[in-house]
Amino acid sequence: MVTYSNLGTAAFIPRPGLEDLSQPYYTLAFPAEWRDPVLDLYRLSRPERSRDRIKQVPIRRLNAVLKTLVPDIIAVGADASFDETLPWLYAREQPSEALMRRFVRAWLRDLNPSEEGFRQFTKTARDLDLDKLQWQQRQVDLLEHTLSVGGTRVPSDHLYRVLPSLLADKIEALPPYFHCGEEMTFKRVAIDAIGGGAELISWPPRTHTPKGKKTDGNQPKTWYYSGYIRLVLRTVPFSSIPRVHVSCGIRRWVSTPNPFTRGRAISAYLLASDPLIEEAPQPQQRFAVARLEWNSQTQSMKWVHGGPEGMLSGLSAVDNLPAPDVFVKEPDRWIQGRDGVQAALVHHAMMGYHGVGVGLMPNERRRLIEWVSQAMEPDFVLAPPLNRSAIKKDNPARQLKKKPPVPTKKGTDQEIEEARQQGAQVEAQNATIRREAVADAVAGTLSVVLLHQNDERVIDRLLAAVEDSLGLSGFCVSRGPSDWTWSTPKLSVTVHAEPLGALGAPLEYDGKQPRKGKQHEQVIDGRRKEAARRIREIAATTGTPTQLAIIVLDDKDKFKQRTTDPKFALRIGCADAGVVTQFIRPIDDSDKDDDIDHRARASWDDALRQAGMRFVPQHSLGAVVPEDLNQVAFWLVKRRVDDTNTSAQFTPIAVLIRPKQPCIMARSSEMNDWVPYPQLLTSLTGLVRPDALKTAAEQQRVTAEFIQKTLYRLRPYPTLILTHAQNTRNRWPWLQNPGMVRDSIRLGDGPLQHLTLHGRHLRIARIATSSRDETPQCWALDGDTPGGHSKGLWVANDADENTRVFYSTSGKTSTQTSITIDDSKLTPHIGKDGKPRIRPADNAWNPTMLELTMIGFDDRDSAEQWAMYLHQQRSADDYRDELGLPLALHVAQLADQYALPYDYPGETDADEPEPGGTDGTDDDRTGQLTFDFA
């Protein structure tokens, strides 16, 4: 295996010495005197009791319509104000002012679309004097910025949209991307202002027709997909240099009729040969983006903002868009072009199977970035590659041994048999270690309920996983038919099995699918009570308090609408009875035996972790890390009101990993002391955010109080605080890049304080993930060796003893066994046999780069040593692969499963962000784009 010395990143920085970069733009801002009339109009549409609190007017719907009808206009910022000095719209060529007045009138009507609001709308539109809405030409400084107290660059807000858009224009103007005899052309896409950045997609799309697979009519099925390129402006803590991150991936298009959307809106990319609205400029071959959603009243698809009172209808634009019902029935035909429009629906993982896999492999990604760099020059150049950390011991000491490989291909019969015997010995030793860890976590007794669907295969596989993982085969006291018991000197395990029965049936309201809102909540509550009652009855019958329930439940695809899925009701019902839950889907006829065994073992391992058993990575850094170090990870459990949930939740939690503690401890803002982790999980279900915590200010205050109380109790002990940038910084603003100052801390609205005021032995780190492209995509490098995967800790090429920012990557996953770093999807590559090869059907994978910011440490500490400690905390023995976060943060994040109504991790495709500027995974974004009157 190649040991790579460097890590290339898809991050561009200004050319050294570049001090001026400006471009002319036409800009548009709302006059200041519009403030009060527009605010009054919007307030009248809201309940009277809340009108005085309204300081903002929503603008996101107008921006969405602009994105659909005039994709050449750039909308900026989440809080554009009514101030002529802070433009809201930017354009390279002057748009029609008459057209903008039409848009503004439609927006004003949309602010209060009721019949009662029409009179106020008419008066407001007359009073505003729309003729004052005029475009102004100005020079825009594309490097405009300030520096924070901590030395971090702070670009002007509008540059997060304007600069990437300019660079995307330059990429679009490049000659086509060419490799191995094939070429691709990329076109611009209008994206949402709230997401920032810019996007391009390859067009026309690529096609993939799997050999041997037929559809109705015995015709091969063709799947459509494109490559995407996305640009975002980003900064790095304590650095004065801006960065443009360029990400590449696969956009899969809906290729089958009537996609299953689970009631969610889906995005459509539209490339029109003529304007979609009168007075709009001739399209510049730029994709507009609109959204389709299911209308439950008419039982048909409709364009979002396109209803009878919607802005698209008001602008007479709906008739120029593809008819929704026809579009979804024949999505592949619109890709080829129809009625002057080429259109494609974005495939989402929730729709089920697609013949094209997600993601790109390193070499194809690297080639695309090298092609992009031609457009970025001379103003922007690729950032220098990162260097591997000089710390040699980068792996923690293992507590569970690895099984030796079995040489089935080249080994002799004797060598194969010896390897298998050695593997069995290792597995037996590991089982003993695992059993002792479980015994410590559950105080010697583990009682499990298995609710199954009368499939002996599932029961047998799960019971085998119980015995094998804990080495219990020689300790069985009773075996079936419904109760199994094992007793060892340190641990007693019981499993009670019975049919799940009606608890696993789809949720219904009067025999029908429950509607979103009150009906759904009512049936959830009913199933919840039934589940709690069943668990308590089982405990009473067996005479043993249940700690863990394993439930065999149909996968989400079996429930056509999310409101019929009983999973969350079962989870919170079991939690009411003090029981944590683990789900496993039934065996399908297409499942292979090895896959079934693996799923059973993985489910059992996850169940043990929820019961409190963990293998904390044992670092290799010696005396650098105190023996009695506490790790504390803060996390904000947040649940929003959405299509299936009418109750919000906001609960700060902390997870504590303490040396020699038999299980992981945790606490929430509702608790006075640390409790075992399973107790935290069951306490989170059913919590509803009180009215007192509706505002961001109140949530920020509660977060600060919780953190302060937690830190106070840990003052006497060496403690490392772990925070998650995207999860926490909206309610702990100090964690934002401009807020951080070395060796300091700020809680809420309090003063900036030296870290030692909260504990002489306190250390604090912030971890940022790749969500919203906060960290760049990467590939390993070593001289002329092609790009690949490499696990490691990485530092900047100019790092010194004052460096506080490091990067962590994981190695190739255990599931990526057949795909190579050279495999490609967009254009062929030359294989080892000298022939062109392309593999669009395979899922590709690239490691997520974590940014580790060592904010505050003791003067004697080495930031790089502590960054290595966090890097090693991703390698827990009881997981097959490295974790996405250090263990303490990983455990804290898992608590979301007990607070969120639906945890569908597969619904966001890896390497495939949501169109319109967001990836669907980051909590660090506002839900409504507004004009700010504060």
N, C-alpha and C positions, 0 to 999 in steps of 0.2 A: 504494500500500500504506500502511495506517495505521501510524504510528509511535507506539506506546503509551508513555505516560510512567510508568505504574504497573502493579503486578502484584498482583492480589487473590489471597489464599490461603485455603484451607479450614482455617484454624487459629483456634481460639477460646482466649481468655485470660480469667482472672478479671476481673470488673468492677473498675476502679480503686477502691481503698478497701475491697474485700472482704477481711476478715480472719478471718471465722468461717463455716464451712460444715460442718455436722454432720448426721448422720441416724442413727436407731436401726436396728440390725441384730441378728439372731440369729446367733451365731457358735458354731463347734464346733472344739475342739482336742483332740488326743489327750493323755491324761494322761502325765506324765513317766515314771511307773513302767512304762509299756508298752514303753519303749525296748528294754531288754535281751531280753525274751521275743520280741518281734517280730523283732528283729535275729537272734536265734538261729534262729528258724524259717526265715528267708530264707537264712541262711548254709548250712543243711543242704541246700538245693536246689542249691548251687553246688559245683564241684569242690573237693575238700579242700585242694588247694594254694593256692587263692585265697581261702579263707574269712577268714583273718586280715586281709586287706586291705579287706574289705567294711565300709564305714562308713555306707552308705545303703541304704534299702529302696525299691524302685520303687513309685510311687503313680499313675503315668499311666494304667494300665489301669483302676483304680478310678475315676479322674476321668472316663475315657471312658464308663464304664458309667453314672455319674451323669448325664453329659451326655445320654445316650440316654433314660434312664428318669425322671429328675427334673430337667428343664431349668431349673427356677426356682432351683436352688441354684448358687451361685458358688464355684468352686474357685480358690484363689489361689496364686501363687508356685511356683517350681521347686524350692525347698528348704525347704518347710514343716517345722518341727522339732516334736518331741514336747515342746511347751512350752505350758502353758495361756495364756501371755501372747501367743502368736503363733498366732491361729486359722488353721485350714486352710480352713474352709467359712463362707460368709456367706449369709444369706437374709433377705428382707424380712419374710416370715411364718414362724412357727415350724414346721419340718417334724416329722414323726413320729419320735420317738426309737426306737421299735420298728423302724421301717423302716430307720433308719441302722444299727441293730445287725445287721439282715439283710445290709446292704451290707458291713459290716466283716467279718462271718463269711465271706461269699463272697470277699472280697479276701484274707483270711488263707489260705483254702483255695487260692486261685490262686497264692499265693507259693510253694507247694511242692505242686503238684497230683499228684505221684507217689503210688503206693500206699504206698511207704515213708514218705512225708511225712504220711499221714493221721493216724498216731498222734501225731506231734508237733503237728499242727494241733489235734487234739482237746484235748491238754494245754494248748496255748497259749490257745485260746479259753476254756477253763475258768479258767485262771490270771488272765486279763486282767480279769475281772469287767466284762463289757460294760455292766452297769447304770450304770457311772460315766460313760458317754458321754452327756453332757447338753448341750443348747443353752443358751447364756447370752446375755441381751440386754445390749447396750452401745451407747453413743453412739460413732459412728465419725467422727473428724475427717477430712473429705475433702480438706483442704489440709495435712495433716501432712507435714512435711519437715524437712530440714536443709540447710545450705549447705556445699559442698565448699571446700577450700582455695583453689581457683581461682574461687570465687564462683558456681558452678553449682548450681541447685536440685536437690536429691535427694529426690524424693517417697518416702514409705514404700512398701515393696514391694507391700503388698496393694492400694494405690490404683490400680495399673495395671489391675486387674480391677474393683474396686468402683466407682470414679468413672465410667468409661465405661459401666458397667452401669446406674448410676443415670440418667445422661443419656439412655441409650437408652430407658429406661422412659418418660422424659418425651417423647421423640420419638414413641414408639408411641401415646401418649395424645393427640397432636395430631389435629385434624380432618384428613381425607384430603388428600393433596397434589392440587392441582387446577390444570390448565393447559389452555387451548384446548378447553374442553368435556369433558375427560376427567379422571378422578380415580384415585388409587392409594392403597391402604392398606398400611402397613408393619407387619410383625410381628417380634417378637424371635426371635433364634436363639441356642441354647446353643452356646458355642464353647469350645475347649480352653484350659485354664489356661495351657498353655505358650506360647500365642500372645499372650495378653493381649487387652485391649480388649473390644469388644462389637459385635454385628452385628444388622442388621435386613434383611429382604427384603420386596419388594412381593408381596402375595398377594391375590387369585388372580393367577396368572402372566399375562403378556401372550402373545398368539399372533401368529404371522406365517405367512401362506400365500402363497408366491410365485405370481405369476400365470404360467400356462402350464406349470408344472412338475407332472408327474403321477407317482404311484407305482403300485404294482401295483393292479389293479382300476380304473385310470383315475381315481383320486380325488386331489384336491389334497393335498399334504403340509403338515401344520401343525407348526410349530416353536414350542416353548415357551421363555419366558425371563422373568426378573424383574429389577428393579433391586435393588441392594444399597446399604446405607449402613453404613459401618464407622467406629467411633470408637476411638482409641487415645490414651493419655496419653503425652506426649513432653516432653523438655526440650531446650534449646539451650545449647551451651557458653558459659560465662561469664555466663549470664543467670539471674536469680532468679525469673523468671516461668515458670510451667508452661504447657503448651499442650495442647489437645485437638485432634488432627488428625481431620478427618472426610473420609472418602473415599467416592466414589460410583462405581458401575460397573454392569456387566451380569453377571448370573448366568444362564448358559444351562443348560437342563435337557435330559437325554437324551430324545429324541423318537422314536427308532427302536429296534426290538427288538434285543436281544443286543449291547449296545455292546462294541466291541473295546477291551479294557483293557490289553493287553500284559502281563497277569499282575499288574497293580497293583491295590491296593484302591481302591474308589471310594466317595464319600460319598453318603449318602442323607439328605434332609431329611424329617422325619416330623412331621405335625401330627395329633394324636390327639384324638378327642372324649371318650375315656374314658382313665383311667390305664392305662399299659402294665404296671403291676405292682400287686399288692394293697397296700393301706395308703398308697399314694402319693396326694397331694392331687389334686383335680380339676384337669386341665390349664387353664392360663390362656391358651390359644391362643398358646402359644410353641412354636417349632419345636425339636424334639430333633434331634440329628445322630448317625447311626450309620454304620458302614462295612461294605461288602461286599467280599469277596475271593474269588478263584478257588481252590478246593481241588483240587489236581492229582491227589490220590489218589482222590477220589470223582468227579472230572470234573464238578463242579457248583459253584455259588456258595454261599457261606455268610456269615453275619454274623460279623464280627470279634468275638472274645471270646464266640462263641456255639456253639463246638464242644461235644462231650460233656462236657468238663471245664471249659468256659468259664464265666465269671461270669454271662452272660446265661442260660445253661441252668440254672446253679445257683440263680438267682433266679426260675426259672419264667417268664421274660419272653419267650423266643424265640417261643413259640406266639402271642404277641400282636403280633408284628411281621409284615410281609408275607412270605410264603414267597419266599425269594430267587430261585429259578428262575422262578417265576411273575412276580415283580416285574420281572426284567430282560427277560422276553419281552414284557411289556405295560406298559412304563414310563409311557406316556401315559395309560393308563386309571387308574392310581393317582393321577395328578395331579388328576383329577376327584373322587377320593374313593372308597374301597372298604373295606368291613368296618370302618367307623368310623375310618379313617385316610386322610388325604391324604399322599401321599409323592411325592418327586421325586428322581431321580438327577442328580448334577451332571455336566454334560458337560465333558470335558477335551480339549484340543487333540489329544492322542495318539489319541483316538477317531476322528479324521478330520473330515469336513465337517459343519458345522452351518449351517442356513439363516439364522441370526442372527449378525451380526458382533460383535466385541468392542468395548468402550469406549464412552464418551460424549464428545460434543463440548462445547466450553467453555460455551456459553450454557445448555444443558440442565443441565450440572453446576452452574453458578452459580445457576440457579433452585432446584435442590434444596437447595443450601447455604443460600440465603436462607430457604427454608421451614423447614429444620432450626433456623435461628437463633431462631425463635420459641420453640422448646422450651428452648434454651440460656439464654435470658434469664430473669430479670435477673442471674443469677449469672455467666454467661459471655457474652462479646461477641466478635465477629469481630476478629481482630488487624488493626491498621491496614495498608493496602496498602503494599507495598514500593515504593521509588522507583528509577527507572533511575539507574545510576551516572553521575556527572557527567563521567567520562572520555569524551571525545568519540570518539576513535579506538578503536572496540571490535572491529575486524576486523583480523586479521593480513594482512601483505602477501602477495599471491598469487605463487607460483612458476609455477604452471600457469594459463594464461589461460582465461577462460570463453568458450565459443563464443557468438557473437551469435545471438539468436533469429531464426528464419526466419518472416517475416510471411505465412504461407500463407493466412490468411483475408482480410486486407485489403490486402496488398501487391500491387503490379503484378508482372508476369512478370520485369521487369528487376530490381526490388527483391528478389524472391525469389532470383533467380540470383546477384546480388551478395552477398546474405547467405550463400548456400551456399558461394560461393567464399571469402569471408572465413572461414567456419567451417572449410573445408578447410585454409586457411593456418594458422589457430590450432591445429588438430589436428596438423599437421605439426611446428609449433614445439614443441608439448607433447610429441610423441613423441620429438623429439631430446633434450629435457630429461630425459624419463623414461629414455631409453636411457643417458644419461650417469650417471644415478643408479644404475641397475642395474649398469653397468660398475664403478662404484666399490664397490658392495656385494659383488659376486662376484669381484672382482679380474680382470675382463676376460673371464671364461669362464662361461657358463651352459649346463649340460647337463640336459636334461629327458627323462623317460620318460613316454609317454602310453600307459596301459593302457586299451584301449577295448573295446566290445562289438560290433565289426564293423558299426558304423553310420557310413557315410561322412559323414552330415550333421554328426555331433558332431565328427568329425575335422576336417572343413573349417571349421566354425565356430571351433574352438579355434585352428587354424593361422592363420585370419584375424585372430583376436584377438592372437596373437603378433606378426604383422606390423604390424598397425595401431597397437597400443599403443606399439611401439618404433620405428616408422618403418623397417621392414626390407625393404620390398618391392623396393627397388633394390639390395639387398645379398645376394640369394639365390645361394648357391653350388651347392647341390644340392636337388632337390625330389622326394621320394618314391621308390618307393612306401612305404617304411617309415622313411626317414631324410630329414630336412630340415636344412639348414645355412645360416646367414646369417653373414656376416663383415663387420664394420665396422672402422674404424681403432681403436676402443676396446673393442669388444665382439664376442665370437663366441658365437652361440647355436646349439645343436643340439637337435633333437627327434627321439627315436626312438619309433616307435609300433608296438605289437603287441597282439594280443587279450589281454584280461584272463583269459579262460578259466575254469578251475575255481577260480581264486583268488576269484572273485566269487560262487561258489555259496553257498547257505545252509550254515551250520555244522551238522554232523551227528555223532552218536555211534552207531556201529553201525547206520547208516541211519535213525536216529530223531533227534528233537529232543533236544539235550543238556539234561540236568537242571541246575538251578542248583548251583553249587558245583564239586566236583572234575571232574565230566564237562565242564562248560563250560570250566573252566580248561585241561583237557587238549586240547580241540579248538581253543581259542584258541592254545595253544602250538604245536600242529601247523601251523595256518594261518600263524602268525607266522613259523615257520621256512621254510615254503614261499615266503612273500613275500620274506624276506631273501635266500633262495637265488636267486630269480628276478632280483632287482635286481642282485645281484653277478654273475650270469651275463650280464646285459645289459651291464654295465660292462666285463666282460672281452671280450665280443664287439665292442663299439663302440670299445674302447680309450680311453674317456673316463669318468672318475669321475662318477657321476650325483649331482646335487645336489637335484633336485626331481622328484617323481612326481605326475602328474595322473591320477587313477583315475576312470573312468566306472563308477559303482556304483549299483545300484537304491536308491531312497529307502527309509527305514526302514519305510514302510507296506507294502513288499513282503515284509518278514520278519515273519510273524505273531507270533512270540515273540522277545523281545530276545536270547535266548540263541542264536538262529540268525543274527543279524546279524554279518557278518564285518568290518565297518568298522574296529573298534578293532584287531583282529588284523592287518589290513593296515597300519594306521598304525604299530603298534609293530614289525612286521616290517621295514617300510621304514626305520624309525628305527634298527634294529639294523644296517642297511647304511649308516647315515649320511645318510639321505635324508629330507627333509621332504615332507609329502603334502598334496594338495588334492583334494577329491572333487567330482564333478559328477554329477548324475543323468542317465540316458539321456533322449533326446527322446521325448515322448509324442505320440500322434497329435493330441491336443487342444491342444498347444502352438502358440502363434502365432510367426511368424518373428521378430518384434521381441523377443518374450520369450526365444526361443532365443539370439538374438544377445546380448542383455543378460546372460543367465546365463553364456554362454561368456566374455564380457569380464570379468564380475565374478569368475568362478573364476580366470581368468588373473591378474587384478589381485591377488586374495588370495594366489595362488601366489607372485607376486613379493614380496609383503610377507613371507611366510614365509621366502623366500630372503634377506631382510635389507634390501630396498629400502624406504625410507620418505621421505616429505616432511614434515620437521619444520616446524610452523607458525612463520613468521617474525614475531615480535611487532612491535607498532607503538609501543612505550613508550620507545624511545630509550635514553638513558644510564641509565635507572632499572634496567635489567637488565644485569648485567655481560656483556661479550662472550664471556667464557670460562666461562659458567655451565654447571655439570653438573646435569642432572636425573636423580634416582635414585628409582625407584618400587619399593617393597617389596610383596611379595605372598606369601601362604602357599598353596602348592599342596597341597590336601587331598583325599584319597580315602578314603571310608568303606567299611567292610564292609557290603554290601547284598545284594539278591537276585541279582545277577549277578557279584559281586566278593567274593572271600574274603580279599583282601590289602589292608590299609590303607596309606596313604601320607601322609607329612607332610614337606614340603620347602620351607623358606623360600627365596625367590629375590629377586633384584634386577635391575632393568633400568636401563641407563645410556644416556642420550642426551647425547653430548658434542659440543661445537662442532667442526666440521671432521673429525669421525670419519666414515669412509666408510660405516659401517653401525652399526646399533644393537648395543650390547654387553650382556652379561648374565652373571650368575653365580648359582650356588646354594650352599647350605651345604655341598655335597659338593665344591666347587671351590675352588682356591687363588687363582684370578685371573679377570679378565674374559675372556669368549670371545665370538665372534660369536653373535648371537641364534639362528640356526638350530642351532648346536651345543648351546645350552642346551635347545632343544626336543627334539632327539633323545636327549639325556641323561636326560630325565624319564621316558621310557617304561620300564615294567617295574620302576621303583623300588618297593621294598617297605619300609614303615616298620619299623625294627628294634624288637625288644622293649624296648630301653632308652628308646624314645620313646612308650610306651603311655600314660603319664600326662600330664595337663595340665601338671603342674609341670615335667616334663622337656621337654615341647614349648616351654613358656614360656622355660626356660633356654636351649635351643638357639636359639630365635628371638632372644633378647637377645644372645647371643654373636655370632650372624651379623650383626646390625645394628651391634654395636659394632665388629667387625672391618672392616665395610664403611665405616663412618664414619671410622675411623682412617686408612684409606688416602686418604680424600678431604679430610683436614684442610687441606692447603695451598691448596685450590681453592674458589672460590665454588660452593656446592652447594645445590640446592633438593631437599629430601626430600618425596616424595609418598606418603601412606599412605591406605589404604581402610578406612573405619570398620568396615563389616560383615564384611569379610574377615579383618581382622588383630587387632581389639581383644581377642578372646577369648584370644589368646596374647601380646598386648602390652597389658596392662590399663590402662596409662597413657593409651591412646587412648580409653578410655571417657569419657563426658562428665564424670563427677565427678573423673576422674583428671587432666585437663589443667589446667596452670597456664601462664599467659602466659610466653613466652620461657624455658621450662624443658623438661627432658626427664627421663624415668625409664626405665631399661632393666631389665626383669625385676624382681627384688626389691631392686634397688639403690636408692640414695638419689635424691631429687629434686635435679637439678643444673641450673645455669644452662646454657643452650644453648651459650654460647661455650666451655665446657670441652671440647666435642667439635669445635670448629672456629670460628675467629673469623668466618668467612664462611658459616656454616651457617644455613640457613633450613628450616623444616619446616611442612607443611600437611597437614590431614586432609580427605579428601573423603568425604561421606556421600551415598548415593543414596536413592531413594524406597522401597527394600526395607523391608518391615515398616512402611510409612507413616512412615518416619523424617523425611522431608521432606513437607510437605503438598502436596496437589493445588493447581493454580493456574490462573489465567486472566488475560490482559492486560486492562488498563483504561485508558480515557482519557476522562474526563468522562462524557458520556452514551453514548459509543460502546459497543456490546455487547462482551462478552468475546471475546477472540480469542487467537491465538498470537503470541508475540513473542520473538525471540532477544535475549539481553542479560545483563548483569551487574546485579544488584539489591542494594539496601542497605535497611536498616531506616529507617523515617521519622525516627527519633531518632538516627541514626548520627552519630558524631563521630570525631575523630582516634584515639580509643582502640578503635574498633570492630574486631573481629577476625572476625566471621562475615558471609559474603556468600552470594549465591545466583546460580546460573548456569542459564539455560534456553536451549534450542535453538529454531530456527524450525520452520515446517511442513516435513514431510519431502517428498522428491521424489515419493513414491508417493501422497501425499494430493492428487490433482489434481482429483477430481470432488466431493468432499464439502466442505461449507461449515461455518463456525463455528455456523450456526443450525440445522443438521440435528439431528434428534432421533430417539429410539428408544422412549422410554417413553410420552410423550404427543405429540400433533402440535404443529407450529408453523405459523404463517401464512407461506406462501411469498411470493415477489415477485408472484405472480399473484393474491394475495389468497385463496388456497385453503389448507385445512389439508394439511400434508404430514408424512409420517413415513417414515423410512428405516432400518428395523431390520436390513436385510441388509448394510449397509455397515460395514466396520471403521472405527471412529473412533480418533482418536489425540490424545493430549495430551502436551506435552513433560514429560520428567522433570526435576524441579528438583533440582539438585545443591547441597548445602550445603558451602561452602568455608570451613573454619576455618583462619585464618592463626595458627598456634599460636606460632611463634617466629621473630623477625626481628631484623635489625640495628636499632639505635636510630634510624638515619637513614632507614630504610625507611618507605614508605607501604604499609600492609596492603592498601588498596584497589587500589593499582597492581599489587601482586603477585597479588591475586585476579583482576584483569583479565588478567594474564599467563596464569594457569591457565585462565581462560575461553577465551582465544584458542587455547590448546593443544587445544581440542576441534575446531578447524576445520582439518583436514589436507586439503591439495589433492587427494590421491589417493582421497578418499572423496566420494561424492555428497552426503552429509548430515553434520551435526555428529556427533561421536562421543559415546557415552554417558559417557565419562570423558576427562580429559586424556590426550594421546597416550601418554605413558610408562606410565601406569596401564593404559590400554587394551591396550597391547602385553603388559604383564605378565599381565593377566587371560587373554589368549589362550593362554598357556602351559598353562592347564588342559586344553585339548584333547588334549594329549599325555600327560596323566596320568590322565584320567578315562575309564572304559570306554565311556561313552556321552555324547556331547555333542549333545543334542536341544534346541536353543534354542527350537524352536517348541512344545515341550510345555507351556510355561507361557504361558497366554493373557495378552496384554497387558491390563492393567486388570481382570484377573479372578483375584484371589488365591485360594489354596486355602481351602476351607471349614474352619472349626474354628480359625481364628486365625492361620494363617501363609500366606505367599504362595509357598512352595516355592522361593524363590530366595536366601534369606539364610542364610549359614553361621553367623551370629551367633545361634544358639539352641541350647539343650541338646537332646540326643536323648532324654533320659529324665527325667521328672519324679520327684523322689525326696524322701523324708524325709531330712534331713541329720543324721547322728549325729557329725559331725566335732567 
